[in-house]
Amino acid sequence: MGWVANAFTWWNGATWGTSIVTRRFGNEVGRDDAGNIYYQDKKRPSRRWVIYNGNNDGSLVPPDWQLWLRGTIED
């Protein structure tokens, strides 16, 4: 069920659709020690998101990246 899970289940990480949309509309801003990748929308920089390395668990995002995702800090 490996490729099926990757194609359709968001709780196991990013789906193929998420990966395609991210590459097309987002610019990579950085990565954290856990391997999560952070993106910013090319047209609307206030829109930000993270692609998790593994299961989607927001509690594993470091505090500095949490502030960036929420727009509290710019860098």
Secondary structure, DSSP 4 states (H G I P E B T S, - for coil): -HHHHHHH-GGGS--HHHHHHHHHHEEEEEE-TT--EEEEESS-TT-EEEE-SSS--GGGS-HHHHHHHHTS---
